[in-house]
């Protein structure tokens, strides 16, 4: 097990998360079972106070969890220097059988907690608190995913063997790799770019037509298309190397930490885009999510597109 200061900080924070989220979970189960807004009993009054306590706990967990995810990625990159063969966070993720699953689960939990916040803010805006029972039912499910994440994170850090040789990102993210991700390199670049810009064009159309469900679905698809195109094509222009496809290395100082900006824009854009669908399911009308999604996704598209264009302007050729 690696006991670097960054790892210890994450494990300590996870323990705190587990304690407070367990309190919120117990309260959520109680509220879900006994909540009755039409009742005027002392028990209902107590449930209302407990709902504010549980909601506050959940909000602060998310407020810390979002920057902690970035810190987790930073930690992977930091401890990669301790593993033989690793050049960035990709080597740490590949060092155990749990790294890839943990990374996906962490991303999924960010979206889940974000959707919970959407339910919460819609709920407290109404004096009747129409979504209180629903939002705590949702948290009961989200808590189970959070619990799996915390356990899996402890298992991953505990399973890392610093004496074991790991693969570098150049091996993992290449067409000769035998990993599952190597299949994306068989996609024709023209096809992949058509999917990328076509997906974004559909988002623009659905935004203009105010088709909320289709806009949400196109954002869900954009997560996959954007990540594949980033690894296969756009990332090579960030590195200015046609064989370098790592999605972790541009998080380093050599590339001005631009990866943090890229991933933050993609997360915020797709989150607000899918949030539009959640709001629609609740028969709420909120145009703010449309605008924020288009702003963040638009900046993301402009940013990643700028790299190959500026490379061509400087060198007169494509990679």
Backbone torsions as a table, in degrees:
resi	resn	phi	psi	omega
1	UNK	NA	138.8	177.4
2	UNK	-90.2	121.9	-179.4
3	UNK	-109.9	48.6	174.6
4	UNK	-68.5	154.1	179.9
5	UNK	-54.9	-38.6	-179.7
6	UNK	-65.2	-40.0	179.2
7	UNK	-66.4	-42.9	178.2
8	UNK	-61.7	-39.1	178.6
9	UNK	-62.6	-41.9	179.5
10	UNK	-65.7	-43.7	-179.3
11	UNK	-65.3	-38.3	178.1
12	UNK	-66.3	-44.5	178.2
13	UNK	-64.2	-36.5	176.6
14	UNK	-62.5	-38.5	178.3
15	UNK	-64.1	-40.1	177.8
16	UNK	-66.7	-43.4	176.6
17	UNK	-56.3	-45.9	-176.8
18	UNK	-61.6	-42.5	-179.2
19	UNK	-63.3	-51.9	-175.7
20	UNK	-72.5	-36.8	178.9
21	UNK	-68.6	-28.6	175.9
22	UNK	-66.2	-39.8	175.7
23	UNK	-61.8	-46.2	179.9
24	UNK	-64.1	-34.9	179.5
25	UNK	-65.5	-46.4	179.6
26	UNK	-61.3	-43.6	178.1
27	UNK	-65.1	-37.5	-179.3
28	UNK	-64.7	-42.7	178.2
29	UNK	-62.4	-43.2	179.7
30	UNK	-62.7	-45.5	-179.3
31	UNK	-65.7	-42.9	-179.0
32	UNK	-60.7	-38.9	-177.2
33	UNK	-76.8	-39.9	-168.3
34	UNK	-109.6	-2.4	-174.7
35	UNK	-66.3	129.1	176.6
36	UNK	-148.9	98.9	-173.7
37	UNK	-65.0	-24.1	-178.5
38	UNK	-80.4	-12.9	-178.3
39	UNK	-77.6	150.3	177.9
40	UNK	-119.7	27.1	-177.2
41	UNK	-82.5	165.7	176.8
42	UNK	-64.6	-34.8	179.8
43	UNK	-64.5	-42.2	178.8
44	UNK	-64.3	-38.7	176.9
45	UNK	-61.9	-40.2	177.5
46	UNK	-66.5	-37.4	178.2
47	UNK	-64.8	-36.4	179.1
48	UNK	-64.4	-41.5	177.0
49	UNK	-66.6	-39.2	179.1
50	UNK	-67.6	-32.0	179.2
51	UNK	-65.0	-38.1	177.0
52	UNK	-67.3	-37.5	177.4
53	UNK	-64.7	-49.0	-179.1
54	UNK	-62.5	-41.6	-179.7
55	UNK	-63.9	-39.0	178.4
56	UNK	-63.9	-42.7	178.2
57	UNK	-60.4	-47.2	-177.6
58	UNK	-63.9	-41.3	179.5
59	UNK	-60.7	-43.3	-178.0
60	UNK	-72.9	-30.6	174.1
61	UNK	-61.2	-45.4	179.7
62	UNK	-67.2	-39.2	-179.0
63	UNK	-60.8	-32.8	178.5
64	UNK	-87.9	-32.2	-174.4
65	UNK	-67.4	-34.3	-179.0
66	UNK	-63.9	-53.3	176.1
67	UNK	-68.4	-26.3	179.4
68	UNK	-67.4	-30.4	176.2
69	UNK	-63.4	-43.7	176.6
70	UNK	-63.1	-37.7	177.7
71	UNK	-67.1	-35.2	176.8
72	UNK	-61.9	-45.4	178.0
73	UNK	-63.3	-42.0	177.1
74	UNK	-60.8	-39.4	179.5
75	UNK	-64.4	-41.3	177.8
76	UNK	-57.8	-42.9	179.6
77	UNK	-68.5	-37.7	-176.9
78	UNK	-67.7	-44.4	-176.4
79	UNK	-81.9	-5.8	178.2
80	UNK	-61.8	-24.4	178.6
81	UNK	-68.6	-15.2	-178.9
82	UNK	-89.8	-10.7	-176.7
83	UNK	-106.3	131.8	180.0
84	UNK	-69.3	122.7	178.3
85	UNK	100.1	-21.9	-178.6
86	UNK	-80.5	137.3	178.0
87	UNK	-113.2	-13.8	-179.9
88	UNK	-161.2	-168.3	-178.2
89	UNK	-62.8	-21.9	-179.7
90	UNK	-60.6	-38.3	178.9
91	UNK	-65.7	-35.5	178.8
92	UNK	-70.2	-41.6	177.8
93	UNK	-60.8	-37.9	-178.1
94	UNK	-83.9	-5.9	-175.9
95	UNK	-69.4	-23.7	178.0
96	UNK	-130.5	173.4	178.6
97	UNK	-82.1	-2.3	-172.2
98	UNK	-107.9	-13.7	-172.1
99	UNK	-58.7	-48.5	-177.8
100	UNK	-64.8	-42.6	179.4
101	UNK	-64.2	-39.4	179.8
102	UNK	-64.5	-42.3	-179.2
103	UNK	-63.2	-43.3	178.7
104	UNK	-65.0	-42.2	-179.3
105	UNK	-64.9	-39.1	178.1
106	UNK	-62.3	-43.4	178.0
107	UNK	-63.6	-43.7	-179.5
108	UNK	-63.2	-39.7	179.6
109	UNK	-66.7	-32.7	175.8
110	UNK	-61.9	-43.8	177.8
111	UNK	-65.3	-42.0	-179.2
112	UNK	-61.5	-47.1	-179.9
113	UNK	-66.9	-33.9	176.4
114	UNK	-64.7	-41.4	177.7
115	UNK	-67.2	-34.1	176.3
116	UNK	-62.5	-42.4	178.0
117	UNK	-60.8	-36.4	176.8
118	UNK	-60.6	-47.9	177.3
119	UNK	-59.6	-42.0	-176.9
120	UNK	-63.6	-47.0	-177.3
121	UNK	-69.5	-33.2	174.0
122	UNK	-67.8	-34.2	-178.3
123	UNK	-68.5	-49.6	-174.2
124	UNK	-75.3	-12.1	177.3
125	UNK	-74.9	-18.7	179.8
126	UNK	-103.7	135.4	179.1
127	UNK	-65.7	-18.5	-179.4
128	UNK	-88.0	-4.5	-178.9
129	UNK	46.7	61.2	-171.5
130	UNK	-70.0	-21.8	-174.2
131	UNK	-110.7	15.1	-176.4
132	UNK	-61.5	-48.9	-178.8
133	UNK	-65.0	-40.2	-179.0
134	UNK	-65.2	-42.9	-176.0
135	UNK	-68.2	-32.6	178.5
136	UNK	-80.2	-27.7	170.6
137	UNK	-64.8	-41.0	177.5
138	UNK	-63.2	-40.1	-179.7
139	UNK	-67.5	-32.5	178.1
140	UNK	-57.8	-41.1	177.7
141	UNK	-70.4	-44.7	-179.1
142	UNK	-62.2	-34.3	179.1
143	UNK	-62.2	-38.8	-180.0
144	UNK	-64.0	-40.5	176.9
145	UNK	-66.8	-38.7	178.1
146	UNK	-64.6	-39.8	178.8
147	UNK	-62.7	-43.9	177.8
148	UNK	-62.4	-40.9	179.5
149	UNK	-61.4	-46.4	-178.5
150	UNK	-62.7	-44.2	179.0
151	UNK	-64.8	-44.7	-178.0
152	UNK	-64.4	-36.3	179.1
153	UNK	-65.9	-42.4	176.7
154	UNK	-63.3	-40.4	178.7
155	UNK	-65.1	-41.5	-178.0
156	UNK	-63.4	-51.3	-180.0
157	UNK	-64.1	-33.0	178.3
158	UNK	-73.2	-20.5	-176.8
159	UNK	-92.2	-9.1	-177.0
160	UNK	-71.9	125.7	178.1
161	UNK	-106.3	111.2	-176.3
162	UNK	-70.4	-14.1	179.4
163	UNK	-90.3	-3.9	-177.3
164	UNK	-93.8	135.7	176.4
165	UNK	-71.6	131.9	177.9
166	UNK	-117.5	166.4	-179.3
167	UNK	-84.9	144.3	176.4
168	UNK	-83.8	168.0	-176.9
169	UNK	-65.0	-29.5	179.5
170	UNK	-64.0	-29.9	178.0
171	UNK	-82.1	-40.9	-175.7
172	UNK	-69.4	-41.5	-175.3
173	UNK	-108.3	70.2	178.2
174	UNK	-145.9	161.2	-178.1
175	UNK	-67.4	-20.1	179.8
176	UNK	-88.9	-4.2	-179.5
177	UNK	-69.6	151.3	177.8
178	UNK	-98.5	4.0	-179.7
179	UNK	-72.7	166.1	-178.1
180	UNK	-62.9	-31.9	-176.0
181	UNK	-73.6	-15.9	-177.3
182	UNK	-64.9	-19.0	-179.1
183	UNK	-65.2	-23.5	-177.7
184	UNK	-69.8	-20.8	-178.9
185	UNK	-77.1	-8.8	176.1
186	UNK	-85.9	-8.7	178.8
187	UNK	-75.6	130.3	178.7
188	UNK	-63.2	137.1	-177.0
189	UNK	-59.3	-40.9	179.4
190	UNK	-62.6	-42.2	178.4
191	UNK	-64.0	-44.7	-177.9
192	UNK	-63.8	-43.1	179.1
193	UNK	-68.7	-33.6	175.7
194	UNK	-63.7	-42.2	176.9
195	UNK	-64.2	-41.2	-177.8
196	UNK	-63.8	-56.3	-177.3
197	UNK	-73.2	-30.0	176.2
198	UNK	-66.0	-41.9	176.8
199	UNK	-60.0	-45.0	179.9
200	UNK	-65.2	-38.2	178.1
201	UNK	-62.2	-41.1	176.9
202	UNK	-63.0	-38.1	176.8
203	UNK	-60.6	-42.3	178.8
204	UNK	-62.4	-43.2	-179.8
205	UNK	-64.1	-46.7	-179.8
206	UNK	-65.8	-31.2	175.6
207	UNK	-65.7	-45.7	-179.2
208	UNK	-67.0	-34.6	-179.6
209	UNK	-86.7	-7.8	-178.6
210	UNK	59.0	40.8	174.4
211	UNK	-88.7	96.0	-169.6
212	UNK	-66.0	-46.4	-178.6
213	UNK	-64.7	-45.6	-179.9
214	UNK	-65.1	-35.8	177.1
215	UNK	-63.9	-41.7	179.1
216	UNK	-65.5	-43.0	180.0
217	UNK	-65.1	-40.3	179.2
218	UNK	-65.4	-31.9	176.1
219	UNK	-70.9	-37.6	176.0
220	UNK	-61.8	-44.1	178.0
221	UNK	-66.6	-32.5	-177.2
222	UNK	-65.2	-29.6	177.4
223	UNK	-57.7	-49.5	-177.4
224	UNK	-68.4	-48.9	-177.0
225	UNK	-62.7	-42.0	-178.4
226	UNK	-65.6	-41.6	-179.5
227	UNK	-67.6	-42.0	179.1
228	UNK	-63.6	-45.9	-179.4
229	UNK	-67.1	-32.4	178.1
230	UNK	-66.2	-43.8	-179.5
231	UNK	-70.5	-45.5	-172.8
232	UNK	-78.5	-35.9	-171.2
233	UNK	-124.3	-63.1	-171.0
234	UNK	-63.4	-35.8	-179.5
235	UNK	-61.4	-32.3	-179.2
236	UNK	-65.5	-28.4	178.3
237	UNK	-81.2	-25.2	172.7
238	UNK	-67.5	-41.4	178.9
239	UNK	-82.7	-21.3	-173.3
240	UNK	59.6	37.8	176.7
241	UNK	-138.1	120.7	-175.9
242	UNK	-68.1	-15.4	-177.3
243	UNK	-103.6	-0.5	-176.2
244	UNK	-101.4	110.1	-174.7
245	UNK	-118.1	14.8	-173.1
246	UNK	-68.7	131.7	177.2
247	UNK	-86.8	8.0	-178.6
248	UNK	-111.6	-32.7	-170.5
249	UNK	-63.4	-31.9	-179.6
250	UNK	-77.9	8.0	168.2
251	UNK	-84.3	-7.8	-175.8
252	UNK	-87.8	166.7	-176.6
253	UNK	-65.6	-25.6	178.9
254	UNK	-58.8	-25.2	-179.5
255	UNK	-116.3	25.3	174.8
256	UNK	59.8	30.2	176.9
257	UNK	55.6	27.9	-176.1
258	UNK	-63.8	-22.2	179.6
259	UNK	-60.4	-36.1	179.1
260	UNK	-63.5	-39.9	177.5
261	UNK	-66.9	-44.0	-178.3
262	UNK	-60.7	-49.9	-177.8
263	UNK	-70.0	-33.8	177.9
264	UNK	-65.0	-43.5	178.0
265	UNK	-62.0	-42.4	-179.1
266	UNK	-65.9	-42.9	179.6
267	UNK	-64.0	-49.5	-177.3
268	UNK	-64.2	-41.8	-179.8
269	UNK	-63.4	-47.4	-178.3
270	UNK	-74.0	-32.0	177.6
271	UNK	-63.5	-51.0	-179.8
272	UNK	-65.2	-30.7	177.7
273	UNK	-67.0	-46.1	178.5
274	UNK	-72.1	-27.2	176.8
275	UNK	-60.6	-31.8	177.7
276	UNK	-59.6	-40.0	178.3
277	UNK	-67.9	-38.6	177.8
278	UNK	-62.4	-44.8	179.5
279	UNK	-62.5	-39.4	179.6
280	UNK	-63.7	-40.0	179.7
281	UNK	-62.1	-26.2	179.8
282	UNK	-93.4	9.5	-179.8
283	UNK	58.5	33.6	175.5
284	UNK	-102.3	152.6	-179.5
285	UNK	-118.4	103.7	-179.5
286	UNK	-132.0	115.0	-179.2
287	UNK	-87.8	-9.7	-176.1
288	UNK	-63.1	-39.1	-179.3
289	UNK	-62.9	-37.7	176.5
290	UNK	-55.9	-52.2	-175.2
291	UNK	-65.3	-45.6	-178.7
292	UNK	-64.2	-40.4	178.4
293	UNK	-61.2	-45.9	-179.0
294	UNK	-66.9	-35.2	178.8
295	UNK	-64.9	-52.3	-177.1
296	UNK	-67.5	-44.3	178.3
297	UNK	-65.7	-38.1	178.6
298	UNK	-63.6	-43.9	178.0
299	UNK	-64.1	-38.5	177.8
300	UNK	-60.2	-48.3	-178.5
301	UNK	-62.6	-43.7	179.3
302	UNK	-62.7	-42.3	-177.3
303	UNK	-63.9	-50.6	-177.6
304	UNK	-70.2	-29.6	178.3
305	UNK	-71.2	-31.1	-177.4
306	UNK	-63.6	-32.7	-177.1
307	UNK	-62.4	-53.4	178.5
308	UNK	-65.7	-33.4	-179.9
309	UNK	-66.5	-47.8	179.8
310	UNK	-65.8	-33.1	177.0
311	UNK	-64.3	-43.5	-179.6
312	UNK	-66.2	-39.3	179.2
313	UNK	-62.4	-40.5	-177.6
314	UNK	-74.7	-37.5	-171.0
315	UNK	-111.0	-16.5	178.6
316	UNK	77.0	6.2	179.4
317	UNK	-141.9	160.9	172.6
318	UNK	-95.9	158.3	177.3
319	UNK	-69.1	NA	NA
